[in-house]
């Protein structure tokens, strides 16, 4: 094993009452216990260590001899001194933690909030993953993205824009997003109404952090996006579930909860409800806005995949006709690539100013190069061309997926062909069939989101949300065959 280039020991001070050689002894034992010096590691020569610490070489010789006598070090003749393979029992109360070679994991000696027993993010690995509605990143041309990044880098150097920037995000991208929302979704916004975020999930958390005080009541649908509920809860929200049916959120139940609680906000996915895919009907949207005005709560509208509506002209976002009541969250992840992590918040300027302050506490400037690359893709027309292409691909995959579902699982599951979005919502005649399917899928190497993960009330119906866009027809067939085998077990 190679000798360390330089071993730095802290706390060795000539002014201390403890002899220097003992300070070196205790310092090396501490580094061995921490795992910084692993068994078999060569220590610096006594001369090199003395020079590094600014002490007499005899002091280091004495320290090494003491550690050899205790069993911490082993002298190997002309080769040098190494950390012993078999270490003595330490009198310290610290417990040694087994770890991978070269690493020792420290145990925190302070309290903290542990993660939930079932993490929100599904683990990765050698599995077939039926996602909840992701795009197919293979469809985006790598050269187009490379060209956009080159342009962004060149522009940044030319305009000296590689310094710390605006927490609202790239001015260029905010302008492009505002134009897109104004022309395609009817929002009366300018760049001042936009804050760029690291995806829509980041946007939801930032909104919650800005809007919610501990104890505030936030309404969510009985089936909804689990990560949003987690973000709201983490910011102190008291979550209250409201009913959901085939026309979207039950506005009668919303009013009932508003009369029972002082409601601060409601979180919705009205365009393609997550996870059921239904669109909130216009009459209910108007009633919800009336309730918002009457009871003074904000509407957080997550419009995560607006571009993909296949059966009719998509409804305009609620933010387009009630900008003072709605905080709008969107993303370019479904249209571009999830890995780019570009989302945005659109809201009245005073709220965006407050959001920008929240962003500045955790992310002072965002990712200028990626944001300007995305702006270049919008400006050059590449984003629009890609959108037209993938719309046709996803429309075909949607129909093929529906046919395969009917053929392979028609006797077990119920579903309605979704008007829009990139996923199907599957329900089961018998809950036992769903339980059996979920229990068997790991054996077959297939992962899906837990059917319980969408529920915010015990009475909420269970089902599976299965994405179709990220899989080619042959890949989807393989995955659905695995579902069918699990269901037939």
JOGIMO-V134481 format. One line per field, one symbol per residue. ss: DSSP state (2 for helix, 1 for strand, 0 for the rest). phi: phi as a letter, one per 30 degrees, with the letter a starting at -180 (. if undefined). Layout:
BEGIN
ss = ???
phi = ???
END
This chain:
BEGIN
ss = 000000000000000000022222222222222200000001000222222220002222222222222200111022201110000000000000000000000000000000000000000000011000000022200222222222222222220000000000002222222222222220000022211110022222222222200000111110100222222222000111110110011022222222220011111100000000000002222222222222200111110000001000000002220000011111100000022200111100222222222222220000022222222222200222222222222222222222222222200011000001001111110022222222222222011000222210000000011110000022222222222222220
phi = .ddedacccdidbdddddeeddddedddddddddjdcdejdddededdddddcibdedddedddddddddjdbbdciddkcbdddccddcddddcdcdadeibbddcdcbdaddddecdddddcldbdccdckddcddddddddddddddddddddddchcccdbdddjedddddddddddddcbiddbbedccbdbdjdddddddddddcccejddbdbddbadeddddddddcjdcdbdcdbbdcjdddddedddddcbddcabcbbddbeccdidcddeddddddddddddcicdcccccdbedcbccaddddedddcbddcccccbacdddcbeddhbbacbaeeedddddedeeddbadbibeddddddddddddidddddddddeddddddddddddddddcbddcccaceddaicbccccbdbdeddddddddeedcibcbdedddddcbddddcaccbdcddcdeddddddddddddddde
END
